[in-house]
């Protein structure tokens, strides 16, 4: 029988299990995809811990996972854009991609370009759409200066590249081991922590036009102290801070489409965008994968391969 990740109660990493499940069957305008790679994300850890119960309650036993890349195994009635054997990148809103097989709506799939490695394809949706939405939210323009917190993380690393692609100067806040990666991708790397405001001002050498927070508090307050207008600050995690200060808080939902997925995949295929992959784990080692993720010191993404 196919295997899938399940958890039967809220809790720590130890509630995650890999179990046998029935092979799902696609319905109308759905495809069954055999998963080759599936990214993991901090939001999935927060849901499993019960931290987002008010916004995203779990129904037990719950699966998990949104990102995926794989091969179409079967199509349901009415599917016209994909056929058995097609290599695809996609997403599901049903917490189901951490599995050997997943049902995906046809309009949640995009073809996998030959130049996109499986691991990057499988980690693209959540981080990519979130980064895309965040950069769009603050209206990054050529010649501007943008500060990014958590700049080497799964979302932050893509924000840095998309802002650079838009022509901005990017100041990336990250721990020192990740500075070389940021510099190679055209950012000005700075260490976070005490005195970061002074370091940012010195590096900017002028106006700081926008701030994208991918880490959480206290970066909205820092952005305001640096003189960034509230409407040009976006956080993907500090929702209480955004409500308090009137900043933006756009993320995955604002750019969750196959069109955005295809646009980002094309950038990867052309060499204009890279998803750094920290490590790939087999599905059976899902607990170890999340243990590493929850340390919050990875450069880029962690991926499961069934």
N, C-alpha and C positions, 0 to 999 in steps of 0.2 A: 504494500500500500504506500501511497505517497506520504511524505513527511511534511510537517508544518510546525511552526512555533506557536505555542499556546500558553496562556497563564489563566489560572482559575480564581485568582484573588489579587487584590492590590498588594504590592510589596516590593522587596528588593530583588536583586538579580536572581536569587534562588527560587523565585516563583516561576521563572521561565523554564519551559520544557519543550523538547522536540518529540512530537507524538505522531502516530499513524492516523491518517484521515482518509475519508472517502475522496476519490478523484472527482473534482468538481466538473460540471457540464455547463457549457455556455448557453445562455438564453438568447433571445432576440437581440441582434446588434451587439453581441459580445463575442470575445475570443478567449479561448483557453491558451495560456502562454506557459510554456515550460521555462522556468526561471533559470537564467545563467548567472545573473548577479543581481544583488539587491542591497542598496545602501541602508545604513542605520542612522538614526537621527536623535538628537537630544529630546525632541518632543515626544518620541515614542517611550523614552525612559520616564519622562514626567507623567505620561498617561498611565503607564504601568505602576508607578508609585502612588497613583491616586491624586497627584498634585493638581491635575486639571479636571477633576471630576465634575465641577460645576459647569465647565465649558464643553468638555469632551468625555462624558461618562462612558465607562466600559460596560459591556454586556458579557457575562462570563458563561462558558470559557471564551476568552478573547484571543484573537490572533493579533498580529501587529505587522507594520510595514506598509509604506506607500511606494517607494522607489522600486523600479524593476527594469530589467532588460532581459530579453530571452527570444525564444523561437515560437511562432504560432503553431500550436499542436492541433487545434480544432476551431472551427468558426460556427457561430450560431446563425439562425435565419436572419436575412436582411443585411449581412455584412458584405460590403462591396469593395472596401478599400484595402483589405488584407486577405491573404490566402495562407493555407497550411505551408509551413516552411519559411515564411517571411521572418526576417530578423527585425526585432522591434525594440523601441524604448518606450516606456509608459509609466503609468501611475494608477493607483487604486485608492479610493476613499474608504475602503471597507476593511482596513487594517489586516491585510492578507498577503503581502508580498514576501514575507519571510517564510517561504515555503517552496516546495519543488514545483508546484503548479498553482496558477492564480487565474481567476476570471477577471478580464479587463474589458471595460466598455470600449467599443470601437473608436469613439471620439477621444479616448484617453491614450491613444497609441500614435506613435510616429515611427517612420522607418529608421533603422539604425544605419547611418552612413558607414561605409567600409573603413573610413579613417578614424572611427571612434572606438577605442578599446572597450571590451565588455565591462571591465570594472568601472570605467568612467561613465559608461552608458547607464549602468545599474545604479549609480550614485547621483544621477543628474537631477531628477525631478525636484525634490524638496529643496535642496541647497540652491539649485539653479533658479527655480522660479522665485524663491525668496530673495536671492541676490538681485535678480532682474527687477522685481517689484520695488526693492529698497532703493536702487539706483534711480529708477524712474520716479519714485515718490519725491526725491529731493531735487529732481530736474537738473542733474549734473550736466554742465556745459564745458565746452573746450576752453582751456585756459584758467579754469577755476581750481581752487584748492579744497580737497575733501579729506576729512579725517575718518578713519575706519577703526573701530575698536574690535578686538578679537579677530585681527586682520589675517591670521594664518589658519583660522578654523575652517570648518566645512563650508559655511556661508561666507565668512569674511574673505577667504581666499578668492572666491568668485566675485565678490563685491569689488575688491581691489582691481581685478583684471577688467571687469566691465566698466568701472570708472576710468581706468587708464584708456580703455578702448574708446571711451567717449571724449578723450583728450584732456582729462583733468590731471592735475598734480595730486598724488595720493600720499598721505601720511598714514602709515599703518602701525597700530599699537599691538605689540606682541612680545612674547618672551624672547630673550636673546638668541636661543637656538634656532629660531625661525627667521631671524633677520636676513640671513643670506638668501633664503627663498624669496622673501619680499623684495630685496634689492634686485634680484634677477628678473623679477616681474615688474620692474619699473617704479616701485614704491620707495618712499623714504621710511625706513624702519625705525621705530622708537620703542623703548621699553616702557611698559605701563608702571603704575605705582606712584609713590611719593614724588612730587615735583614734575609730574607728567604735563601739567598745564604750561609750565615754563618751557619745557622741552618742545612742546607743540608750537608755542608762539615763536620760538627761535627758529624752528624748522620751516614754519610757514613764511616767515619774513614778509608779513603783510596780512591781508584779510583772509580769514577762514570762511569759505562760502557755504559749506555744508558738512554735516556730521552724520555718519551712519553707524549705529550701535548694534553690534551682533553679539554682545556679551551680557549686558544688563547693567544694573545700577553699579556705580554712580555716574554713568557716562552722559545721561541727559543733562544733569547738573553741570558737568564739565563743559559740555558744548555751549550751554547758555553762558557760562562764565567766560568762554572764549569769544563771545559776541555773535554766535551763530543764531540767526532768527529761528524762532520755534517752527515755522513752516518749512524750514530746510533741515530739520533734524528728523531722522527716522530711526526707530528702534524696532527690532524684531522680537524682543523679549520683555522689555520693561514696560508692560502695559499700565501698571499703576502710575509710573512716572509720566508716561505719555498723557494719561488722563489729567494728571495734576498740572502739567505744564503746557498742555495744548500742542504737543508735537505730533508727528505722524507715527503710525505703527502698522505700516503695510508689510505684508509678508506673502507666504505661499498662496493664500486664497486670492490675492490680487493679480496673480499671474499664472493661475493653474489652468493651462490649456496646452493642447497638443501643438498649437502654432508656436508658442513660446519654447516648448521642448524642441521642436524642429529647428528653430532659430539658434538656440544654444548649441545643439548638436552640430549644426553647420559650422559654428565658430570653432568647435573642438576639431572637426575634420579638417579645417583650413589652417590649424595651428595657431589660431588667435585666442584660444581659451584652453586652459588646462584644469582638470580636476585632480589635485594631488591626492594620491591614495596612500594612506598611512600603512594599512595592513588589510589583508584579505583572510577571512576566517571561513572554515567550512560551517555549514548550517548547524551541525552538532555542537559547535563551540560558541553558540550564540551568547552564552553567559560570559565567556571570556571577552567577546567582542564588546559587549556593553560595559563590562568592567573597565576596559581601556577607554571607551568613549566617555564614561562618567568622570574620568580624571580631568577632562577639559584641557588637555595640553596637546592634542593631536594637530598635525599640519594636514588639513584637508579631511578626507573621508575614510571611514572604515566600511568594508564591504563584506557581505555574506555571499558564499557561493554554494548552493545546494549540491 
